[in-house]
Amino acid sequence: MNIDVELIEKVVKKVLNDVETGSSESEYGYGIFDTMDEAIEASAKAQKEYMNHSMADRQRYVEGIREVVCTKENLEYMSKLAVEESGMGAYEYKVIKNRLAAVKSPGVEDLTTEALSGDDGLTLVEYCPFGVIGAIAPTTNPTETVICNSIAMLAGGNTVVFSPHPRSKGVSIWLIKKLNAKLEELGAPRNLIVTVKEPSIENTNIMMNHPKVRMLVATGGPGIVKAVMSTGKKAIGAGAGNPPVVVDETADIEKAAKDIVNGCSFDNNLPCIAEKEVIAVDQIADYLIFNMKNNGAYEVKDPEIIEKMVDLVTKDRKKPAVNFVGKSAQYILDKVGIKVGPEVKCIIMEAPKDHPFVQIELMMPILPIVRVPNVDEAIDFAVEVEHGNRHTAMMHSKNVDKLTKMAKEIETTIFVKNGPSYAGIGVGGMGYTTFTIAGPTGEGLTSAKSFCRKRRCVLQDGLHIR
Ligand code: NAD
């Protein structure tokens, strides 16, 4: 019998490697592991290897991620699955958001080097990887977060272990597999992006405490942001918001109304940046409401129906009821006995300052309107109702002094003037995008450099040429 020793050696080597790293041909495949420990070990191994790849390679991998996401069938499939699995948001918006995350998240060009040269030589300050990053993703933007975090973290030379929300695990795992398959095809180390087959709070805790995870990035509510910040590791927290929009008497009311309805109804109000309450100066409030209604808002005036809605969509008037988060205006109205068509994009009502719809980050297209006597009171209340999140706020005004006053006082990471909230993440507004907006820890709109360490490299005396 002829024994092909070379072939046997090859197979044994591959099996051993697969056992060690998680195989692309294993039961789950392409970066999906049984346990969090295995996922992290594979990620650490991949990161070491990744350090030997060039910046041009990294950019090729970024382009590979973009290509996977923007391929029509992938984009449509993941957008559909995200809505079906999480029960939140709307397909058409998920398509826009996923493509946006792929196309407008910066790659290696973000890593600009600082150089100092002079009589004493040359000093470089470069953005270098942390290593293995643990990234926690929300259920409201499951794939968008995986896309923009993967691009930014890999561009920065890191590898990433994801902890998706259990409610959107299927679509997250599907996407991670697709991305890894493409990266392998491009010659990248295996397992640059990994996760576990059963994401859970327990697995997230293992990840947060694992010594090989050098940085934690939490995109989610206050609980998880606090959790990562309490680990003693470098942490980036992208937390909750409750974005107010102020409209004063100098604003272009027709445009303000349209922008507010469009911003508030984007992906059924899921984005953390979306308009969550309007604060309107009395003088223009009626005209604003009239124009909002002309742009797809449905006004509810009956106090009984509003009360019914409060009972339905909140948990004890303190939190949003999860089964209504990201649902459409049509769906919500139907549940209180009002039949409308899909042309209704959001539900509006006048409300007092202490109303639960004003105070809670609802994440559904219900937009309360608080009437105030003047712009100064509007700004004061906007600051109050933003609850110190310092996340996002909008203002429609032509008064530069008042725009400046609100921007200064509210101290939000994003402040949009005379536009819809999404202009703040690069949709019809200047600038790149991200779905990880880090207010609490101060990185702002995160990009590759946010996930890097600054390191100084000094050459004494030489290499200055002046
Ligand atoms: P969430 O806080 O319930 O969950 C976020 C992630 O953290 C999930 O993966 C979840 O499994 C995990 N998690 C939550 N509590 C945990 C704990 N105690 N231990 C371990 N893991 C835990 O939030 P969500 O409902 O998925 O997302 C909506 C929230 O996220 C909103 O408050 C929204 O404003 C915020 N958000 C912020 C940004 C931003 O960029 N700042 C972006 C998107 C969403």
Residues whose N, C-alpha, C, O or C-beta is under 5 A from the ligand:
A	BS01	NAD	I136 A137 P138 T139 T140 S163 P164 H165 P166 I201 T204 T219 G220 G221 G223 I224 A238 G239 A240 G241 C272 F435 T436 I437
